[in-house]
Amino acid sequence: PAVLSDSRSLSFLRNVLLNALKDENLKQSLIHPAVSALKAYDENNQTNLAHTLYQYLACERSNVDAAAALYIHRNTLKYRLDKINDLLHLDLDDLDTRLHLLISFRLQNTVSLVP
């Protein structure tokens, strides 16, 4: 079986998926509940947890790279990730969970939320 091992393959898959999803109801049904929950939490609490989680995942879970991308200290990143874990109890060691979250951020356009 073919394995999506490089970023070009993942970009291709993402683009195919996004282009195929013209139905807004279908798109919403595919979004991981954690993404919607974080977005709602951010709106109610003036936080940036959704953007933090996206950057952490986009930086392949590198604390150093994610903190740099967010322009925050690594301890601040750790605090935010702990808060996300307290709220959602996500298994970020699971590849399928991470992929679902990343695709969900793209579908919900949460990625564009820059603090």
C-alpha positions in Angstrom: 0.0 0.0 0.0 1.1 3.5 -0.7 2.2 5.6 2.3 1.9 9.3 2.5 5.4 10.0 3.7 6.3 13.5 2.4 4.8 16.9 2.6 4.0 17.0 -1.1 1.8 13.9 -0.7 0.1 15.4 2.3 -0.4 18.7 0.4 -1.9 16.9 -2.6 -4.2 14.9 -0.3 -5.3 18.1 1.5 -5.9 19.9 -1.8 -8.0 17.0 -3.2 -10.0 16.8 0.0 -10.6 20.6 0.2 -11.6 20.7 -3.5 -14.0 17.8 -3.1 -15.8 19.3 -0.2 -18.2 21.8 -1.7 -21.0 20.8 0.7 -20.8 22.9 3.8 -22.7 20.3 5.9 -20.3 17.5 4.8 -17.4 19.7 5.6 -18.7 20.5 9.1 -19.3 16.8 9.8 -15.7 16.0 9.0 -14.2 18.6 11.5 -12.7 17.1 14.6 -14.9 18.2 17.6 -11.8 19.4 19.4 -11.2 22.1 16.8 -14.7 23.5 17.2 -14.4 23.3 21.0 -11.1 25.2 21.0 -12.4 27.8 18.7 -15.4 28.4 20.9 -13.2 28.4 24.0 -10.9 31.0 22.4 -13.9 33.2 21.6 -15.3 33.0 25.1 -12.0 33.4 26.9 -9.9 35.6 24.6 -7.2 32.9 24.2 -5.3 31.5 21.2 -5.4 27.8 22.0 -6.7 26.8 18.6 -3.9 28.6 16.8 -1.4 27.2 19.4 -2.5 23.7 18.7 -2.3 24.2 14.9 1.2 25.6 15.1 2.3 22.8 17.4 1.0 20.2 15.0 2.3 22.1 11.9 5.7 22.2 13.5 5.5 18.4 13.9 5.2 18.7 17.7 8.5 20.5 18.1 8.3 22.7 21.2 11.2 24.9 20.0 9.8 25.4 16.5 6.2 26.0 17.6 7.2 28.5 20.3 9.3 30.4 17.7 6.4 30.3 15.2 4.1 31.7 17.9 6.6 34.2 19.2 6.2 32.9 22.7 8.5 31.3 25.3 8.7 27.5 25.4 7.2 27.6 28.9 4.2 29.5 27.6 3.8 26.9 24.9 3.9 24.1 27.5 1.3 26.0 29.6 -1.0 26.3 26.6 -0.5 22.7 25.6 -1.3 21.6 29.1 -4.4 23.7 29.1 -5.5 22.1 25.8 -4.9 18.7 27.2 -6.9 19.5 30.3 -9.8 20.7 28.1 -9.8 18.0 25.4 -7.7 15.0 26.5 -6.4 14.5 22.9 -3.9 11.7 22.1 -1.4 13.7 20.1 0.8 10.7 19.8 -1.7 9.1 17.5 -1.0 9.9 13.8 -4.7 9.6 12.8 -5.7 12.1 15.5 -3.0 14.6 14.4 -4.0 14.3 10.7 -7.7 14.7 11.5 -6.9 17.8 13.5 -4.7 19.3 10.8 -7.3 18.7 8.1 -10.0 20.1 10.4 -8.1 23.3 11.0 -7.9 23.7 7.2 -11.6 22.9 6.7 -12.7 25.4 9.4 -10.2 28.0 8.3 -9.0 28.2 11.9 -5.5 28.3 10.5 -5.9 31.9 9.5 -6.6 33.0 13.0 -3.4 34.8 13.9 -3.1 36.2 17.4 
